[in-house]
């Protein structure tokens, strides 16, 4: 078969030109800049490209234009080896498409004829020119390639655009000192992320309702599309841990991750390949190698076939029959660790997946100068569709010269890390389940048990007549001869004294054993309460206050008024809502009302410090709303239909009720009572 002259000339221009198009590693890829290179095929079927057409499996392949060109090119011609290279690369790629035995190959071939394997790939957020971009990053045995999926017409095969690549021989990780000169990361405020989570959860509830009512598929698809858009925004804007990569011959790149575990995985995978000798750092100036446009096109083209991560990690991409994950509270006791070769200052952090990505949820104290730390600390971790628990073990860095000014840069050394799946059958028992995670020769012992959100907020009246936890608020105030329970006054006073500027106050869990110790002291009315409070971690004190309200035999805003609060917050007319919500407050028993107003003013003062403590009114309403309003078990039947639906309509409304009062101008007890007639309405 002859080759059309036009096609021959096109390839000869590419191959014979002394300035043959090639890509310098630290420059954007030609395709990314929107330039078609001579000989490149942009778009269309992957079986058709610069190398021509490959026959279906089982038939003799039709000679390609490159093969034809080789026949017409003398062996001593300077372009002959270039054409041989192009033929080898294209045949390698095209043969992989028609391979029947192993439809997804794991390798392509390097310019030297060696096997280039895909080691790892995944979606990462890149900070590029001041804005966040979602990229698909591919780690091969000798090169790191950053790509984005092209927008293609319906029915067309999807392809990747290469944004940049760095040979591993030229890739270095900047030190913390060097990172100080990098651009600072703009962190999205917590309350904006929380607001988006609330929106996503509300849409999830709507989808569940539509499915339960056998609603129109078009309406469900519209809701799912909106949910995907919101989840994509969250995925793009939540990561804040910098992962910096530098090309010794060019520019630096910055990824943002939500998990230090994930950053460690990428760093370790790259360093392992560099140590293997596949890509020894070069001493001479200039890049280790440069991919020609054909080589790059073939490599980028192979990414779609080789990738192991196919979907953006958002829950709306899950199939209906996939596990929705766990919703509720995971109680974890981190006991101890052993296997360290030398003494160090050691601590652990716990990560769980939430809304499709991993976040750090808890941290043990630092156990100093030891090879066998005994933490024995308990944490309560809120799960939002979680399926995995990760434990990371760190050596604390106290060297001030190594500390980075960037608050999100973690400079402590990871000694080991491990992950376990949260099996719903295994963890949903009343008993503690003990386990061990082995990581890099280190063994970390821990125990865990899971409590559904329904069970965690279940109110069980105390059988004992003494103490304060689980006892009616009217009984406690009468016994103490006080308007507000002593425990509420003391915890709030301590938080305002030394915790009002604590980042994540009321959101970050205190150590459960400390909270239980405080609970016992308050129940016993021990005279050492004040001394113990002054020495206790502030998050444990905040946790004790939340636990007190959670364990009331009925919610602070009462079971009787709960349906009316749900109806009042749903009113659309502002005047009617104001009238109703104020009337409901006046309807509360005096001890409940006075305590609620006392707590309300405290939470407003906490929110005033939001620029420092990152706790907005919305965040505080999310933490306290269900605790103050959730009905006791007998009253709550029928309110929550799905155990997994943590953000059900009721829970959303509970948050909105508290938020309404937090956003309201100061409410005075005496004014409320004085204006009884003015605000009176039937509820």
Buried (B, 14 or more C-beta within 10 A) or exposed (E): EEBEEEBBEBBBEBBBEEEBBBBEBBEBBBBBEEEEBBBBBBEEEBBEBBBBBBEEEEEEBEBBBBBBBBEEBEEEEEBBEBBBBBBBBBBBBBEBBBEEEEEEBBBBBBBEEEEBBBBBBBBBBBBBEEEBBBBBBBBBBBBBBBBBBBEEEEEEEEBBBBBBBBBBBBBBEBEBEEBEEBEEBEBBEBBBBBBBBBBBBBBBBBBBBBEEEEBEEEEBEEBBEBBBBBBBBBBBBBBBBBBBBBBBBBEBBBBBBBBBBBBBBBBBBBEEBBEEEBBEEBEEEEBBBBBBBBBBBBBBBBBBBBBEEEEBBBBBBBEEEEEBBBBBBBBBBBBBBEBBEEEBBBBBBBBBBBBBBBBBBBBBEBBEEEEEBEBEBBBBBBBBBBBEBBBBBBBBBEEEEEEBEBEBBBBBEBBBBBBBEBEBEEBBEEEBBEBEBEBEEBBBBBBBBBBBBBBBBBBEEBEEEEBBBBBBBEBBBEBBEBBBBBBBBBBBEBBEEEBBEBEBBBBBBBBBBBBBBBBEBBBEBEEEBEEBBEEBBBBBBBBBBBBBBBBBBBBBBBBEBBEBBBEBBEBEEEEEBBBBBBBBBBBBBEBBBBBBBBBBEBBBEBBEBBEEBBBBBBBBBBBBBBBBBBBBBEBBEEBBEBBBBBBBBBBBBBBBBBBBBBEBEEBEBEEBEEBEEEBEEEB
